[in-house]
Structure formats: C-alpha cells, structure tokens
Amino acid sequence: MQSAHIKRAHSVLYNPSSELKGKKCKTRLVCTIGPKTNSVEMMGRLLGAGMCVVRMNTAHGDFDFHQSIIDNLTQACDEHHTLCALLLDIKGPEIRTCKLQANPARDGKHEWPLTKGQQFTFVTDKTFLGDSNKAALTWKKLPQIAKPNETRILVADGLIGFKVVETNGIDTVTCVVENNAVLGENKNVNIPGEIVDLPAVTEKDIEFVAFGVKNGIDFIAGSFIRKAQDIRDIRALPGVKENDIKIIAKIENQEGIDNFDEILAEADGIMVARGDLGVEIPLPEVTSQQKMMINKCNLVGKPVITATQMLESMITNPRPTRAEVADVWNAVYDGSDCVMLSGETAAGSFPQEAVHIMTEICCEAETKIDYRQLFLKLRQEVKVPLLNVPESVASSAVKTAWDLQANLIVALSETGNTARLVSKYRPHCPIVCVTCNEGVAKRLLVTRGVFPYLVDHFTGVIEQTAASAILRAFRDGFLKEGDFIVITSGAIEGVVGGTSMMRVAHIVNGVPNFIIR
C-alpha cells in the first residue's frame, strides 16, 4: 500500500519564519495536538510559531478524532504553503487503571479520593467498576509478580503511590496508599524494577498503525521500547517498511536503558520520554540518562527528541518558569534534534505562546554552541577505517563551511541521507536539502538544522539544481550578497555528476557563482 502523501503543485522550502523575525532555528519542535489545537486556524498559528511535527497520541481520542487532526493539518499546510510531519504515538505495553464508578460526592465524576495509610485493593477483572477501596488494572500477571513489603505500584505519572502488603497470587493485590490523592480511570501504572512481559504491539496499536499507513504518517513512536526486537515487531507491521515510515523508540524504563545500544542500532530515532522514565527509575538519574541518550544519538547521527514537562506550567500560565526555560535550553545545548510539547499544546490554555517561547529558547541556546569544537569532537569519535565515502564527503562539507564561514550548506538527495550525514557533524549554518520526494522532505523535519526544499524534479546537472535552491534560499532570507555556500550531493538518478561530491559557490550580484566545480 502506498501512503497518501499530499501532492503539491509547487516547490516548498520549509521556512517557519512568520513569528521568528528571520531567525533560522535549527532545533525542531514536536507538538501534541488535542482538543485545544485541533483546528485549521490554530494549527496554522502553531506552524507559524515553529511547529514542524504533529504528534497524535493514540492513548487519547478515537479514529475519527485523529482523522480530523490529519485533515486539519493538511489544510493548514496547504494554506501556509509549508511542510509538517505526522508522528503516530502508539500506546505499546502499558498498564492502566480500568473504569471507576461515578462518585456522587464529586458531581458524578469517575474519580475517588484516597487517604494516606488506607488499605486499597487492585484486582485483574477488567469489568470491575472501581471506587475508593478497590479498582481493576489491565495487567493480569500483577498478583504473580507482586512482592509483599517490596513492590511499589505508581499511578498517574507517579502521583499516587501504593505499597504492596499482600497478594493471593491469582487475581488480587492488597496495598497501603502512600499519599493523599484522587484516583481516576484509565491512568497509567508503573511498577518500578519489574519486567512487564506484555507484547510491544497491542491489537489497538495494530489498528492505529493501519490507520496511519492509510493516511501517510511519517513516524511511529513506539512506547515502552525494551529491546531491539520491539522495533523489529513494529517495522514488520503491514505498510510500515514499504512506505519507509521511520520508527522512534521511546525509552521509558530501566530495561530500555539497559538495552539502549541495541535499541539505538535498530531504531531510526530516540525519544527521551521523561514522564514514565522518571517513575520507573530514580528521579535523580533521569538527567544523566537523558544526556547519555542524546550523546549516543549524536555520535551515530540519529535524531533524538527530548520530551515531557518541558513547559508544563504553560498549560495554565502564559509564561514558563525559569527552571523550565533552563530545561529546554540545556536539552538543545546538549544536542537534542527536537524538543516536544505534550499537554502544553494538547490541552493547555496558551498553546501558541508555548510554541513561540520554546522556539525562542532553542534559538538562544544554539547561539552559545561552539560549533568548531563540536565538529572536532564528533569527528574524533568516528574511527577512520569505518568512515565511508558519503560520510567523509559530508564531514568535509561541514569543515569547508566552517573554514569559509559559509552561511548555507545545500544538500541534494533523493533519500535524505546526505542531509542527515551533514547534520551529524553539526554545522554552524543551516542545511537546505533539495529533494523531489515529499515523504523524504517531511521525515527530515526531525533532523537538526535541515530545511527541506521540496521540488517537482531534479534538473539535468548538479549546478542547475543547486543554483535553483540557492536562489530560493536567497529570496527566503537564508543568504545575502557575498555569502559562501557549500554544495554536496549524494547519488541522484538521472543527474549528471551525482556521485558523492562537494562544490563551493559565492553570491555575486544576487546569483550563485560556482568557485569549485
């Protein structure tokens, strides 16, 4: 099955500058769309503020709701003549609380208050309607693995703690509540230190992936990825590999950290999903593990998304806290390709403001990076015998750009790999990747510093295609008179001189003058 990518009649250069005062921010923004932002008008505003990837969270909403997200985004992109990728976030092997009775004392809401020290029972009968004394969970093996006075059960991102005191080993676990809280239904459940032997892909996930394939999604984010086989299981679903849908592994527990190297080798990218991760492992370790994952992704040139609670206070407030600003700044400075907003844009009161301020923080952090030292560090980490020709040319293009203080690198690529290799070495200037494949263009929107330029077709020689891209970049504010440009290309079918190569051009009287041919 071929994915339903939109066919555009004219060339599109990704350039979300309507609110950025000409800044070319390299870090990419992923935004979760929910009821507050699921409209053509609001998505247009988010696109202008810097959003370039829409996250559809399948833990919430049915097929009709997610179809409306896709339809609204398609119209917004058409109206704004821009590109935006679609990321389908599947639930994976998660445990949740089941349905609760309506509580008359709370206006009929399906939530019940809990008191610290009280006894509470979990059962595995999913049909049981819970209350303030008992509720059902979705994992049947809990009574078999629970250890009295040792196992902890954490609910709702760890906001409610339960200590196991007894289990019948069949269908019931008795606990003591650790803190005052309100229990809701369908809340996520974590059991730190325990290996949950649920399949990486659920039946509902399979249905959503089929829906996503039909609608031309670009990425699948797999939740609670624990080993490389989980990635292979997702990639084996119908239409995923055939449509080159990229798999992002969400690292959310200790098992995922323990197997991180094998997961990274198999996945197309990583999401540092700090919500569940911060419940599954000790909180003081989250930052160090985040830095480890970012660094390893950078060294192999795979995109990494830092996510969860980045501007959490902006769900209700028009400005972030200073700590949140520092969190985003450090994530960018450490090397994140993307940063993500969840509730801030899905259900918050200030979604456009959250995207705008996050973009400004990213731009500011990027100005403080020593790109020359970063290039040298990355280059030294690569073992020379393992460096292939395309990567050697890509790293040379970045070095040349630095030596000439070029203002732009133009990468010509059918697959996007040339641009990804250039981005791996973190040039100080933007990368415009020319491609005639819309899927490739959108999948490059998670790669730091890459601005896809979607064209109808490549012209007959390298210089003509490059010149067209340079002129468009000049018109859109990427370049000015006198600037240098480095051009690199992968092998392009039907284009003369398409083997891995590098050229240099100079803007003279508003047109590119090729210096090295």
N, C-alpha and C positions, 0 to 999 in steps of 0.2 A: 504494500500500500504506500502510495506517495503522500507525504504530508501536505497539508493545504496552505502552503506559503502564499502570501499575497503577491500578485504580480504587479509591479509598479511600472508605470509608463516612462518615468524619467529617472535620471540619476539622483541618488540621495547621498549626501555626506552627513554623517552623524555629527551634529554640532549644536548641543543644547545650550545656547548662549543667551537666550532671551532674558534671563534674570541674572546672568553671571558677569555682566559688564566686560565681555570679551575674554574672560579667563577660560583657559583650556584645561579644565581639571582632569587629571589622569585617572584618579580613583573612581570606580563605578558604584552607583547606588542601586540596591535592590529594594523594592518596596512591596510590602504585602498589601494586597487590595482587599478591602472589606466593605461593609455597608456604607461607611462614611465617604468612600472614594470611588465607588463603582458607578461612575457616570462619565460620559464623554467629556463634559466640561471639566470635571475635577482631574481626570486623567491627563487632559491637555495641560492643566496647570502644573501637575507633577512632572510631566515631560519637560516643560519649560524650566522647572526648578532644578532638574538634574537627574530625574529617574530614567534609567535605561533598561532595567529588568523588572518585570512584574512577577511577583510570587503569588501563586494560587495555593492556598493552604487547604488541602483536602480534609483536614481534621474538622473543618467548618464549612458548611454550605453543601448543597446538592449539585447535581449535574447542571440543572437549569441556571443556578446562580453562577457557576464557573463559566458556563457558556456566555452569560451576559457580560462577564469580565472580558472574555476574548473579543466579543462583538464590539464592546465599547472601546477597548484598546485599539482595535483595528480602525475604527472610525477616527479616533483621536490622532493616531499616527498619520492617517491619510490627510486629515485637516492641517496638521502641523508639518507635514512633509518630512517625517523623521522615522527612525527605526527604534524598536523596543523589543527585547527578547521576552519569551514566556518561560517561566520556571514552574513546573508542577511539583509541589512538595507532597510526597505520599507519606502516609502515617507509619508504615512499617510495623515492627513487632512491639507495639506499645501496649501497656496495661492501663486501663481506665476504670473509674468507678462507674457503676451502672445506674439505672433510673432510681429516683427517690420519690416518695410520696409527696403530695402537696402539703405544705405546712400552713395550717390556718392562722397560726400566730405571726406569720410573715407574709400576709396578704396572698396566701395560696402559692407562693413561690416554692420551687422544688429545692429547698435548702434547709439545713438543720444545724442549729448551734451545738457545739461540743465544748465540754468543760475540761480543763486540765485535771488529770487524775482519774477521770471516769473510765469505766470499762466500756469497750467497744468491740463488736464482733464483725469480722469480714466472712462472707460466705461466697461460694463459687456458683450458686444458682443464679444465672443471669436474669431470670424472670422475677426475682425477689425485689420488691419495692422498698428501698431503704428509708431509715429515719434517723433519729439522734442516737440510737443504740446499736443499729445493725445496718450493713449495706453490702451489696454484692460487688465483686471485682470480676474482670474479664479473663483472668488467668487461672485455670483450673488446678495447676500444679503448686500454687502457693502453699496449701496445707502440707504438702510433702517436703518442701524445702525450708519452710519456716523453722527457726530455732528459738525456743523459749529463752527470754532474757538476753538475746543476742541480735536477732533480726529486727531491723527497723523498716517501717513502711512509711514512705513520704508521699504526700498527696498535694496536688495543685502547686507544682514547682517547688515542693518542699515547705510550703507554708503551714502544713499540718503534719505533725509527726505522731507516729504510733509505735509503741514498743511491744513486740510480741511476748505474751506471757504463757500462752498455751496453744496447742494445735491438736486436733483429733487425727491428723494425718490423712483425712479424706476430703472434707468439704467445709471445714470451719476453722478459723483462726481467731483467737481471743487476744485483745491488745489493751494497753493502757494509753489514753490520749495524753500527749506530751505538752500540749499548749491549747489555750482557748482559741477557738476558730469557728468558722462556718463551713460546713461540708456541702458541696454542690455535686450535681450529677455530671457524668462524662468528664471528670477531671483526671489529668494524667497522674500515674502512680509510678514511683521509683522504689526499687529495693536495692539500696547500695550494697555492693560486694557480691551480689548473687548473679549468676549467669542465667539469663532468661532464654530458654530454648524454644522460642517462637520463630516461625519462618520469617525470612527477611521481607517477603512479599505476601500480603494478605489477599483474600479474594476481592475485597473492596479496592485494594491497590491495583490489582489487575484490571478491574473495570475502569478505574480512573486513567490508567496508562493507555488503555484502548481509546478512551475519550480524548486523551491528549494527543495521541498519534493522529487521530482523525482531524484534529484541529491545528496541527502543525506546531506543537510545542518544540522548544529548543533545548530545554534541560529538564531532567528529572532529579529532584533532590531526594535521596533515599534516607529515611530516618533510622536512627539507631544501628548504623552500619558497624558490624562487629568483626568482620573478616572479609578477605578478598572475594570469597565465594558469594557473599551477599551482592556485590556489584555484578558479578557474572550472572546471577539469577535475574537481576533487573534487566541487564542487557539482552538476556535471552527471550524476553517477552516480545510478542509479535509486533513488528514495526519499529522497534527501538533501534536496533543496529542498522536496519535497512534505510532508515531515514537519518542516520548519523546523529541521533539525539544523544547529547552528552550527559553523563551521569556524575552528579555531585554527591559525594559521600558526606553525610552529616555525622560528625564524631560527637557522641553524647554519653559515652560511658567508659569505664575502665578497660573493658575488653577492646573497644575501638582504639584506645590509646596504646594498649599493649601490642596490637596488631597494625599499628599505624603505617609502618613501612610497606607492608604487603597491600594494604588498602590503597595507599597513595600510588603504588605501581599499577594498580588495576583501574582506579577511578580516573575521570577526566578533570576532576577538581575536588576541592575540600571545602566544607562549611564547618567553621568552628561554632558549634551550636551550644552556646554557653548556658542556656537555660537548664536543660536536663543534665548537662555535664556538671554544672555547679551543684547539682543534687546528688549525682552518682559518685563524684569524687570530692575530697575535702576542698572547701572553698578556697583556702589559701593556695592550692595547687593550680587553680584554673588559669591564672595569668601566665604561669611558667609553661603550662601545656599549650596555651594559645600561642605563645612565642615560638615554642618548638615546632608546632604545626606550620605556622607561617614561614619560618625559616626553611623547613624541608620542602615546602611547596615552591618557594622561590628558587631553591637550588636545582630543582628539576623542571622549572618553567611551567608549572601547572597553577591555574588560578585558585585563589583562596579567598573565601568570603568570611568575614567576621560578623557574627550575628548575636542578637538578643540583648534587650535592655540598653541599647546604645544611647537612646534619648528617651528613656522610659517616662520621665517626668512630663514630657511634652504630650502625653496622652491627655493630660488635664491642664497643663500650663503652657503659656505662649513662648516661654524661654527655657532652655535646658539648664541643669545645674552645672556648676564649674567642673565637678567630677566627671559628668557625662561628656563634656567638651574634651577633657583630658583623655578620656577613654577612647573616643573617636580619633583624636589627634595621634595618640600612641599606636593605635591599630594601623593607621596609614603610615606612620613613620617606620613601623616595624616591617611593613611590606605587604599589607593586605591589598589584593586586587580590587575587592569590593567590600563595602560595609552595608549592613542591612537594617531596615526598619520593619518592625512587626506590628504591634498594637498601635504604634505612633501613627501609622498611615491606614491601618485596617479599621480602627475604631476610635482613634483619637480626635480631639477637638481642633487640633492645629496641624493637619497633615501637610499642607503646602509649606507652612513655616518650618516644619521639621525637616523636610527635604532640602529647603533652601539653606538653613543653618548648617545642616550636615555637609552640604556641598562646600560651603564657605570654610568650614573646619578642614575638610580634605584639602582644599586649595592651599590653605595656610600651612598645613603640615608639609605638603610637597615642596614648598619653597625653602624649607630648612634641611632638606636631604642633601648630603654631599654625594652627588651622583658619580663623580670621578672615583671616589673611594669605594662606593658601592659597586661600580663596574669592576674595579680591580679585585675586590673581594669575591665577586661572583666568578670572575674569570679564573682566579686562582683555585677555586673549588672544583673546576672541571679538569679531569685528567686528560692530558693532551691525546694519548692514543685512542681515547673514547670519543673525541670530538669529530663529528662527521663534517662533510663539506658544507651542507646548508647552515649548520650551526656556526662553523668557522666564519663563513661569509657574514652571517647575522651579527656575530660579536665584533667583527671587523667594521661593519657598518656603524655600530654604536661607538666604537673607538674613533672612527673618522669623524662622526658627527661631533664628538667632544673636541677633537683636535681643531676642527674648523669652526667650532661654536655654531654649528648649523642649527637652524630653527625648526627643521622638519625632516623626518625620515619618511620616504614613500616606499611602501612595500607592495609589490604586485604579486598576487597569489590567488590561485583557484581554490585552494583548500583552507587558507588562513594560517597554515603552518609557518610560513615565512614571517608573518607579523608576530606570531606567538614566540618564535625564537628571538626576534629582535627585542620584544618586550621583556623576555627573560633576563636580558642584560641591562635593563632599566635605564634607557637613555634619558637625558635631561629634557629632551624635546618631544613633542607629540609624534605619534606614528600614524600616518594615513595609509590604511590598507585598501588597495583597489581590488575589487572582486566583482564578478558578474553573477555570483550565487547569493541569493538573499539569505538562505539558511546560514551560510558561512558568515555573512556580514553580521547577522544577529547573534550568532554564537561567539563572535569576537567581542561582544559588549560586556563580557566579564573579564577581559584581559586588560590589565592596567596600561593606560597610555595609548591604546589603539582606538582610532576613529575610523570606522569602516566607511568606505566610499563605494557604494553600490552602483555599478554601471550596467548598461544593457549588454555590452560585449567588449572584448579587448580589440584594439586596432592591430594592424599588421606588424608593427615594430615597437620595441620597448620604449623608445624615446617619445613616440606619439602618445602612447597610453600614459606614460609618466607626465608628459607635458600637460595633458588634459587634466590630470589630477592636481598638478602644481598650480595651474591657473585657477582651478576651483578653490583650492586651499588659499590662494592669494586673495580671491574675491571674498572668502568667508572669514578673513582675518587671522589665518594661521601664519601668514607671511607678509613681509613688507619689502620694499625696494632694498636691494643689496644683500638680502639673506642668502645663505647657502642651504642647499637641500641635498641629502644623501638618498639615492635610489637603490633599492635592492629588489631582486626578483627570484622567485622560485621557478621551476619548470612549468611553463604555460603552453598548453596545446595550441598549435596554430600561430604562435607568436615568435617572430624571428628574434634570436638572441635570448631565448627564455631559460637557458640553463642558469643555475645559481650564479649570480653576478652582482656587481656593485658599480654605480656611477655617481658622479657629483654634478650638480647644476647650481647656477647662480642667477638670482633675479636681476635682470638688467632691463631698464625701461618697461617694467611690468611683465616681462616674459622670461621664461627659463632659458638660460644659455648653458648647454652641456659642456663641462670642462673635461671630464674623464669619460671616455666612451668605451 
